[in-house]
Amino acid sequence: MEYRQLGRSGLRISVLTMGTMSFGGTGKFAYVGTTGVEEARRQIDLCMDAGVNLIDTADVYSAGLSEEIVGKAIEGRRDEVLLATKVRMSMGDGPNDAGLSRHHVITGAEASLRRLGTDHIDLYQVHEWDGSTPLEETLAALDHLVTSGKVRYVGVSNYAGWQLMKALGIADRLGLPRFVSQQIYYSLQARDAEYELIPAAVDQGLGVLVWSPLAGGLLSGRYRRGVRPAEGRQLTDWNEPPVRDEEQLYDTVEVLLDIAAGHGVSAAQVALAYLLGRPAVTSLVIGARTTEQLADNLAAADLKLSDEERARLDEVSRQPLLYPYWHQAATASDRLSPADLTLLQPHL
């Protein structure tokens, strides 16, 4: 297992992270999975044996049940793993049971600590943008948690580029904790993150954790043009991620399958290996309904793709340049930074 520095922090994490959205399976999260404590323990054992050192969860997953299961599954070996969780989503019916107010951030952290059965969270991530709460208030609440020893590092998830840069600017100006990472959706099914979020990560020294790197299973090889599996969350009311270009998706899957056949591996492993070679990517959050699926995903850490194979995947999944990027590619190519080139290099 390879370990990479998480942004500019001193923390080193495995290139694969154990995702736990399938733990619990209450409410809408039953579409993702219904993993109980014993199966969760087996999956975590498998990940730890493979060298995975980070487990990622969130308070909202199955209304806190995912965190409880994680806590029980790692009981007696808490110091052997890093724990990441998140705050922001609704955890009740009250007017202050959601958002990133000082009240909800601190209350949420205390509740997560109890459910996880630990005295600290290694990476505490704000789960989504809250346009109603000043960033100064949110960052000050995170500062309180860090200085009290309840949180070691802070991260962000699902922010737009301008929201991320505003938060980093305020943190720097006020001397508040700076996000060391962002957890984002990024896959061969939709490379939207390459417009703003990947360049920002390169420029600002942020680590990138990728959620749903297999696009909710769409890149596993089970979904083919004209062929769909008997079960899977893409056939349910769960609509993350949305599919905007179904033909491009199936074209991408065909290339994945062809490359996979050449290596004697699964299409999923190829899709994961591709992302691990992208700029700024630190770790991929993987989870599975079954231990067999998880074992297959873990093997991606050892798969190396050739430059030619990467080029084929780049080409079939490429998205058009939006404005102002097409204009910059045409007129600013003489003065581009490394961050700019993560998006524009193939177009020059």
DRENDO-1510 file (C-alpha; in Angstrom, 1 decimal, always signed):
<recs>
REC; n; res; u; v; w
REC; 1; MET; +0.0; +0.0; +0.0 .
REC; 2; GLU; +1.3; +3.4; -0.9 .
REC; 3; TYR; +0.9; +6.3; +1.6 .
REC; 4; ARG; +0.7; +10.0; +0.5 .
REC; 5; GLN; +0.9; +13.2; +2.5 .
REC; 6; LEU; -2.5; +14.8; +3.1 .
REC; 7; GLY; -2.0; +18.2; +1.5 .
REC; 8; ARG; +0.6; +20.3; +3.4 .
REC; 9; SER; -0.1; +18.5; +6.6 .
REC; 10; GLY; +2.3; +16.0; +8.2 .
REC; 11; LEU; -0.3; +13.3; +8.1 .
REC; 12; ARG; +0.3; +10.3; +5.8 .
REC; 13; ILE; -2.7; +8.3; +4.6 .
REC; 14; SER; -3.2; +5.3; +2.4 .
REC; 15; VAL; -4.1; +5.8; -1.2 .
REC; 16; LEU; -7.3; +3.9; -0.5 .
REC; 17; THR; -9.7; +4.9; +2.3 .
REC; 18; MET; -12.4; +2.7; +3.8 .
REC; 19; GLY; -15.8; +4.2; +3.1 .
REC; 20; THR; -18.7; +3.4; +5.3 .
REC; 21; MET; -21.9; +4.8; +3.7 .
REC; 22; SER; -23.2; +1.2; +3.4 .
REC; 23; PHE; -22.9; +0.7; +7.2 .
REC; 24; GLY; -26.3; +0.6; +8.9 .
REC; 25; GLY; -28.7; +0.9; +5.9 .
REC; 26; THR; -31.5; +2.9; +7.5 .
REC; 27; GLY; -33.8; +5.2; +5.5 .
REC; 28; LYS; -32.5; +6.1; +2.0 .
REC; 29; PHE; -29.1; +4.7; +2.9 .
REC; 30; ALA; -30.5; +1.2; +2.5 .
REC; 31; TYR; -30.1; +1.8; -1.3 .
REC; 32; VAL; -26.3; +1.8; -0.7 .
REC; 33; GLY; -26.1; -1.1; +1.6 .
REC; 34; THR; -27.1; -2.7; +4.9 .
REC; 35; THR; -23.8; -3.7; +6.5 .
REC; 36; GLY; -24.0; -4.7; +10.1 .
REC; 37; VAL; -21.4; -4.8; +12.8 .
REC; 38; GLU; -19.9; -8.3; +12.0 .
REC; 39; GLU; -19.7; -7.7; +8.3 .
REC; 40; ALA; -18.3; -4.2; +9.0 .
REC; 41; ARG; -15.6; -5.8; +11.2 .
REC; 42; ARG; -14.7; -8.2; +8.4 .
REC; 43; GLN; -14.5; -5.5; +5.8 .
REC; 44; ILE; -12.4; -3.3; +8.1 .
REC; 45; ASP; -10.1; -6.2; +8.9 .
REC; 46; LEU; -9.6; -6.8; +5.1 .
REC; 47; CYS; -8.8; -3.1; +4.6 .
REC; 48; MET; -6.4; -2.9; +7.5 .
REC; 49; ASP; -4.6; -6.1; +6.4 .
REC; 50; ALA; -4.2; -4.5; +3.0 .
REC; 51; GLY; -2.6; -1.4; +4.6 .
REC; 52; VAL; -5.6; +1.0; +4.6 .
REC; 53; ASN; -5.1; +3.4; +7.6 .
REC; 54; LEU; -8.1; +5.8; +7.1 .
REC; 55; ILE; -11.8; +5.0; +7.7 .
REC; 56; ASP; -14.2; +7.7; +6.5 .
REC; 57; THR; -17.8; +8.1; +7.7 .
REC; 58; ALA; -20.3; +10.9; +8.4 .
REC; 59; ASP; -22.9; +11.6; +11.1 .
REC; 60; VAL; -25.7; +11.6; +8.5 .
REC; 61; TYR; -25.0; +8.1; +7.2 .
REC; 62; SER; -28.0; +6.1; +8.5 .
REC; 63; ALA; -28.7; +8.8; +11.1 .
REC; 64; GLY; -25.5; +8.1; +13.0 .
REC; 65; LEU; -25.7; +4.3; +12.9 .
REC; 66; SER; -22.7; +4.2; +10.5 .
REC; 67; GLU; -20.6; +5.9; +13.1 .
REC; 68; GLU; -21.8; +3.6; +15.8 .
REC; 69; ILE; -21.0; +0.5; +13.8 .
REC; 70; VAL; -17.5; +1.9; +13.0 .
REC; 71; GLY; -16.9; +2.5; +16.7 .
REC; 72; LYS; -17.9; -1.0; +17.6 .
REC; 73; ALA; -15.9; -2.6; +14.7 .
REC; 74; ILE; -12.6; -0.9; +15.7 .
REC; 75; GLU; -13.1; -1.3; +19.5 .
REC; 76; GLY; -9.8; -2.2; +21.1 .
REC; 77; ARG; -7.7; -1.0; +18.1 .
REC; 78; ARG; -8.6; +2.7; +17.8 .
REC; 79; ASP; -5.0; +3.7; +17.7 .
REC; 80; GLU; -4.3; +1.5; +14.7 .
REC; 81; VAL; -6.5; +3.6; +12.3 .
REC; 82; LEU; -7.3; +7.2; +11.5 .
REC; 83; LEU; -10.9; +8.3; +11.7 .
REC; 84; ALA; -12.6; +10.8; +9.4 .
REC; 85; THR; -16.2; +12.0; +9.8 .
REC; 86; LYS; -18.3; +14.9; +8.7 .
REC; 87; VAL; -20.9; +17.5; +9.9 .
REC; 88; ARG; -23.4; +19.7; +8.2 .
REC; 89; MET; -26.4; +17.7; +7.1 .
REC; 90; SER; -29.7; +17.5; +9.1 .
REC; 91; MET; -29.6; +15.3; +12.2 .
REC; 92; GLY; -33.0; +16.1; +13.5 .
REC; 93; ASP; -36.2; +18.2; +13.1 .
REC; 94; GLY; -35.0; +21.2; +15.1 .
REC; 95; PRO; -34.1; +24.6; +13.6 .
REC; 96; ASN; -30.5; +24.2; +14.6 .
REC; 97; ASP; -30.1; +20.5; +13.7 .
REC; 98; ALA; -28.3; +21.2; +10.4 .
REC; 99; GLY; -25.8; +23.6; +9.0 .
REC; 100; LEU; -22.4; +24.9; +10.0 .
REC; 101; SER; -23.2; +27.2; +12.8 .
REC; 102; ARG; -21.0; +27.1; +15.9 .
REC; 103; HIS; -23.8; +25.4; +17.7 .
REC; 104; HIS; -24.3; +22.6; +15.2 .
REC; 105; VAL; -20.6; +22.1; +14.4 .
REC; 106; ILE; -19.6; +21.6; +18.1 .
REC; 107; THR; -22.8; +19.7; +19.0 .
REC; 108; GLY; -22.2; +17.5; +16.0 .
REC; 109; ALA; -18.6; +16.8; +16.9 .
REC; 110; GLU; -19.6; +15.8; +20.5 .
REC; 111; ALA; -22.2; +13.5; +19.2 .
REC; 112; SER; -19.9; +11.9; +16.7 .
REC; 113; LEU; -17.2; +11.3; +19.4 .
REC; 114; ARG; -19.8; +9.5; +21.5 .
REC; 115; ARG; -21.0; +7.3; +18.6 .
REC; 116; LEU; -17.5; +6.5; +17.5 .
REC; 117; GLY; -16.4; +5.7; +21.1 .
REC; 118; THR; -13.3; +7.9; +20.8 .
REC; 119; ASP; -11.8; +11.0; +22.3 .
REC; 120; HIS; -10.7; +12.6; +19.0 .
REC; 121; ILE; -11.5; +12.7; +15.3 .
REC; 122; ASP; -8.4; +12.7; +13.1 .
REC; 123; LEU; -10.1; +14.5; +10.1 .
REC; 124; TYR; -13.3; +16.5; +10.7 .
REC; 125; GLN; -14.9; +17.6; +7.4 .
REC; 126; VAL; -17.6; +20.1; +6.8 .
REC; 127; HIS; -19.9; +18.0; +4.5 .
REC; 128; GLU; -21.5; +20.7; +2.4 .
REC; 129; TRP; -21.7; +24.4; +1.8 .
REC; 130; ASP; -23.8; +26.5; +4.2 .
REC; 131; GLY; -24.5; +29.9; +2.7 .
REC; 132; SER; -26.5; +31.0; +5.7 .
REC; 133; THR; -23.7; +30.9; +8.2 .
REC; 134; PRO; -20.6; +33.2; +8.0 .
REC; 135; LEU; -17.5; +31.2; +7.3 .
REC; 136; GLU; -15.8; +33.1; +10.2 .
REC; 137; GLU; -18.3; +31.4; +12.6 .
REC; 138; THR; -17.7; +27.9; +11.1 .
REC; 139; LEU; -13.9; +28.2; +11.1 .
REC; 140; ALA; -13.9; +29.6; +14.7 .
REC; 141; ALA; -16.0; +26.6; +15.8 .
REC; 142; LEU; -13.5; +24.2; +14.1 .
REC; 143; ASP; -10.7; +26.1; +15.8 .
REC; 144; HIS; -12.3; +25.5; +19.2 .
REC; 145; LEU; -12.5; +21.7; +18.4 .
REC; 146; VAL; -8.8; +21.7; +17.3 .
REC; 147; THR; -7.5; +23.6; +20.3 .
REC; 148; SER; -9.5; +21.4; +22.7 .
REC; 149; GLY; -7.9; +18.3; +21.2 .
REC; 150; LYS; -11.1; +16.8; +20.0 .
REC; 151; VAL; -10.1; +17.2; +16.3 .
REC; 152; ARG; -6.7; +16.9; +14.8 .
REC; 153; TYR; -7.2; +18.2; +11.2 .
REC; 154; VAL; -10.1; +19.8; +9.3 .
REC; 155; GLY; -11.3; +19.3; +5.8 .
REC; 156; VAL; -14.1; +20.3; +3.5 .
REC; 157; SER; -16.4; +18.5; +1.1 .
REC; 158; ASN; -18.6; +19.5; -1.8 .
REC; 159; TYR; -17.6; +23.2; -2.0 .
REC; 160; ALA; -17.5; +25.2; -5.2 .
REC; 161; GLY; -14.1; +26.7; -6.2 .
REC; 162; TRP; -15.0; +30.2; -5.0 .
REC; 163; GLN; -16.4; +28.9; -1.7 .
REC; 164; LEU; -13.2; +26.9; -1.1 .
REC; 165; MET; -10.9; +29.8; -1.8 .
REC; 166; LYS; -13.0; +32.2; +0.3 .
REC; 167; ALA; -12.7; +29.8; +3.3 .
REC; 168; LEU; -9.0; +29.4; +2.9 .
REC; 169; GLY; -8.5; +33.2; +2.6 .
REC; 170; ILE; -10.5; +33.8; +5.8 .
REC; 171; ALA; -8.6; +31.1; +7.6 .
REC; 172; ASP; -5.3; +32.6; +6.6 .
REC; 173; ARG; -6.4; +36.1; +7.5 .
REC; 174; LEU; -7.7; +35.3; +10.9 .
REC; 175; GLY; -5.2; +32.6; +11.9 .
REC; 176; LEU; -7.9; +29.9; +12.0 .
REC; 177; PRO; -7.5; +26.2; +11.0 .
REC; 178; ARG; -6.9; +25.8; +7.3 .
REC; 179; PHE; -8.5; +22.9; +5.5 .
REC; 180; VAL; -5.9; +20.3; +4.7 .
REC; 181; SER; -8.1; +18.4; +2.3 .
REC; 182; GLN; -11.2; +18.4; +0.2 .
REC; 183; GLN; -13.4; +15.4; -0.3 .
REC; 184; ILE; -15.0; +15.6; -3.8 .
REC; 185; TYR; -16.8; +13.6; -6.4 .
REC; 186; TYR; -14.4; +12.8; -9.2 .
REC; 187; SER; -14.5; +9.9; -11.7 .
REC; 188; LEU; -14.2; +8.9; -15.3 .
REC; 189; GLN; -17.9; +9.3; -15.5 .
REC; 190; ALA; -17.7; +13.0; -14.7 .
REC; 191; ARG; -14.5; +15.0; -14.5 .
REC; 192; ASP; -16.1; +18.3; -13.5 .
REC; 193; ALA; -13.7; +18.7; -10.6 .
REC; 194; GLU; -10.9; +19.3; -13.1 .
REC; 195; TYR; -12.3; +22.8; -14.0 .
REC; 196; GLU; -11.8; +24.4; -10.5 .
REC; 197; LEU; -11.3; +22.0; -7.6 .
REC; 198; ILE; -8.3; +20.1; -8.8 .
REC; 199; PRO; -6.4; +23.2; -9.9 .
REC; 200; ALA; -7.3; +24.8; -6.5 .
REC; 201; ALA; -5.9; +21.8; -4.7 .
REC; 202; VAL; -2.6; +22.0; -6.6 .
REC; 203; ASP; -2.3; +25.8; -6.1 .
REC; 204; GLN; -3.3; +25.7; -2.4 .
REC; 205; GLY; -1.6; +22.5; -1.4 .
REC; 206; LEU; -4.8; +20.6; -0.5 .
REC; 207; GLY; -5.1; +16.9; -0.4 .
REC; 208; VAL; -7.9; +15.4; -2.4 .
REC; 209; LEU; -10.1; +12.5; -1.1 .
REC; 210; VAL; -12.4; +11.2; -3.8 .
REC; 211; TRP; -15.9; +9.9; -3.0 .
REC; 212; SER; -17.7; +7.5; -5.3 .
REC; 213; PRO; -14.6; +7.0; -7.6 .
REC; 214; LEU; -16.6; +4.3; -9.4 .
REC; 215; ALA; -19.6; +6.6; -10.0 .
REC; 216; GLY; -21.9; +4.6; -7.7 .
REC; 217; GLY; -20.9; +1.4; -9.5 .
REC; 218; LEU; -21.4; +2.7; -13.0 .
REC; 219; LEU; -17.8; +2.1; -13.8 .
REC; 220; SER; -17.6; -1.4; -12.3 .
REC; 221; GLY; -18.2; -3.0; -15.6 .
REC; 222; ARG; -21.6; -4.3; -14.6 .
REC; 223; TYR; -23.4; -1.6; -16.5 .
REC; 224; ARG; -23.0; -1.9; -20.2 .
REC; 225; ARG; -24.7; -0.5; -23.3 .
REC; 226; GLY; -28.1; -2.3; -23.4 .
REC; 227; VAL; -27.2; -4.5; -20.3 .
REC; 228; ARG; -28.0; -3.6; -16.7 .
REC; 229; PRO; -27.4; -5.8; -13.6 .
REC; 230; ALA; -30.3; -7.3; -11.7 .
REC; 231; GLU; -29.5; -5.1; -8.7 .
REC; 232; GLY; -27.5; -2.0; -7.9 .
REC; 233; ARG; -28.2; +1.4; -6.6 .
REC; 234; GLN; -28.3; +3.0; -10.0 .
REC; 235; LEU; -31.6; +1.1; -10.6 .
REC; 236; THR; -33.2; +2.7; -7.4 .
REC; 237; ASP; -34.3; +6.1; -6.3 .
REC; 238; TRP; -30.7; +6.9; -5.4 .
REC; 239; ASN; -29.5; +9.3; -8.0 .
REC; 240; GLU; -25.9; +10.1; -7.1 .
REC; 241; PRO; -24.1; +10.8; -9.3 .
REC; 242; PRO; -26.4; +12.0; -12.1 .
REC; 243; VAL; -25.7; +10.8; -15.6 .
REC; 244; ARG; -25.7; +13.5; -18.2 .
REC; 245; ASP; -24.2; +11.7; -21.2 .
REC; 246; GLU; -25.1; +8.1; -21.2 .
REC; 247; GLU; -23.4; +7.3; -24.5 .
REC; 248; GLN; -20.1; +8.7; -23.3 .
REC; 249; LEU; -20.5; +6.7; -20.1 .
REC; 250; TYR; -20.8; +3.4; -22.1 .
REC; 251; ASP; -18.0; +4.4; -24.4 .
REC; 252; THR; -15.8; +4.9; -21.3 .
REC; 253; VAL; -16.9; +1.5; -19.8 .
REC; 254; GLU; -15.9; -0.2; -23.1 .
REC; 255; VAL; -12.4; +1.2; -22.9 .
REC; 256; LEU; -12.2; +0.2; -19.2 .
REC; 257; LEU; -13.2; -3.3; -20.0 .
REC; 258; ASP; -10.7; -3.6; -22.9 .
REC; 259; ILE; -7.8; -2.3; -20.7 .
REC; 260; ALA; -8.9; -4.5; -17.9 .
REC; 261; ALA; -8.8; -7.6; -20.1 .
REC; 262; GLY; -5.2; -6.8; -21.0 .
REC; 263; HIS; -4.2; -6.8; -17.4 .
REC; 264; GLY; -6.5; -9.7; -16.3 .
REC; 265; VAL; -8.3; -7.4; -13.7 .
REC; 266; SER; -11.7; -5.8; -13.3 .
REC; 267; ALA; -12.9; -2.6; -14.9 .
REC; 268; ALA; -13.3; -1.2; -11.4 .
REC; 269; GLN; -9.6; -1.6; -10.7 .
REC; 270; VAL; -8.7; +0.2; -13.9 .
REC; 271; ALA; -11.0; +3.1; -13.1 .
REC; 272; LEU; -9.5; +3.4; -9.6 .
REC; 273; ALA; -5.9; +3.1; -10.8 .
REC; 274; TYR; -6.6; +5.9; -13.3 .
REC; 275; LEU; -7.7; +8.3; -10.6 .
REC; 276; LEU; -4.7; +7.5; -8.4 .
REC; 277; GLY; -2.5; +8.9; -11.2 .
REC; 278; ARG; -4.4; +12.2; -11.5 .
REC; 279; PRO; -2.9; +15.5; -10.1 .
REC; 280; ALA; -3.5; +16.2; -6.4 .
REC; 281; VAL; -5.4; +13.0; -5.7 .
REC; 282; THR; -4.4; +11.6; -2.3 .
REC; 283; SER; -6.8; +8.8; -1.6 .
REC; 284; LEU; -9.9; +7.1; -3.0 .
REC; 285; VAL; -12.8; +6.4; -0.7 .
REC; 286; ILE; -14.0; +2.9; -1.5 .
REC; 287; GLY; -16.8; +0.9; -0.1 .
REC; 288; ALA; -18.8; -2.1; -1.2 .
REC; 289; ARG; -21.9; -4.1; -0.6 .
REC; 290; THR; -19.9; -7.3; -0.3 .
REC; 291; THR; -16.4; -8.4; +1.0 .
REC; 292; GLU; -15.7; -9.8; -2.5 .
REC; 293; GLN; -16.3; -6.4; -4.2 .
REC; 294; LEU; -14.1; -4.7; -1.5 .
REC; 295; ALA; -11.3; -7.1; -2.0 .
REC; 296; ASP; -11.4; -6.5; -5.8 .
REC; 297; ASN; -11.3; -2.7; -5.2 .
REC; 298; LEU; -8.3; -3.0; -2.8 .
REC; 299; ALA; -6.3; -4.7; -5.5 .
REC; 300; ALA; -6.3; -1.4; -7.5 .
REC; 301; ALA; -3.6; +0.0; -5.3 .
REC; 302; ASP; -1.1; -2.3; -7.1 .
REC; 303; LEU; -2.3; -1.7; -10.7 .
REC; 304; LYS; -0.1; +0.4; -12.9 .
REC; 305; LEU; -1.4; +1.8; -16.2 .
REC; 306; SER; +0.7; +2.7; -19.1 .
REC; 307; ASP; +0.8; +6.2; -20.6 .
REC; 308; GLU; -1.0; +4.9; -23.6 .
REC; 309; GLU; -3.8; +3.4; -21.5 .
REC; 310; ARG; -4.2; +6.6; -19.6 .
REC; 311; ALA; -4.3; +8.6; -22.8 .
REC; 312; ARG; -7.2; +6.4; -24.1 .
REC; 313; LEU; -9.1; +6.9; -20.9 .
REC; 314; ASP; -8.4; +10.7; -21.0 .
REC; 315; GLU; -9.7; +10.9; -24.6 .
REC; 316; VAL; -12.9; +8.9; -24.2 .
REC; 317; SER; -14.0; +10.7; -20.9 .
REC; 318; ARG; -12.8; +14.2; -21.8 .
REC; 319; GLN; -15.2; +17.0; -21.2 .
REC; 320; PRO; -15.3; +20.2; -23.2 .
REC; 321; LEU; -13.5; +23.3; -22.0 .
REC; 322; LEU; -15.9; +25.8; -20.5 .
REC; 323; TYR; -15.4; +29.6; -20.5 .
REC; 324; PRO; -12.9; +31.1; -19.6 .
REC; 325; TYR; -10.8; +28.0; -20.0 .
REC; 326; TRP; -11.1; +27.7; -23.8 .
REC; 327; HIS; -10.1; +31.4; -24.0 .
REC; 328; GLN; -7.1; +30.9; -21.7 .
REC; 329; ALA; -6.0; +27.9; -23.7 .
REC; 330; ALA; -6.1; +30.0; -26.9 .
REC; 331; THR; -4.5; +33.2; -25.6 .
REC; 332; ALA; -2.7; +32.6; -22.2 .
REC; 333; SER; -0.6; +29.6; -23.0 .
REC; 334; ASP; +2.6; +31.6; -22.6 .
REC; 335; ARG; +2.0; +32.2; -18.8 .
REC; 336; LEU; +0.3; +29.2; -17.2 .
REC; 337; SER; +0.9; +27.8; -13.7 .
REC; 338; PRO; +1.1; +24.2; -12.8 .
REC; 339; ALA; -2.4; +24.5; -11.4 .
REC; 340; ASP; -3.6; +25.9; -14.8 .
REC; 341; LEU; -1.9; +23.0; -16.7 .
REC; 342; THR; -3.8; +20.3; -14.8 .
REC; 343; LEU; -6.8; +21.2; -17.0 .
REC; 344; LEU; -5.3; +23.0; -20.0 .
REC; 345; GLN; -2.2; +21.0; -20.9 .
REC; 346; PRO; -4.0; +18.5; -23.1 .
REC; 347; HIS; -5.6; +21.4; -25.1 .
REC; 348; LEU; -2.4; +23.3; -25.9 .
</recs>
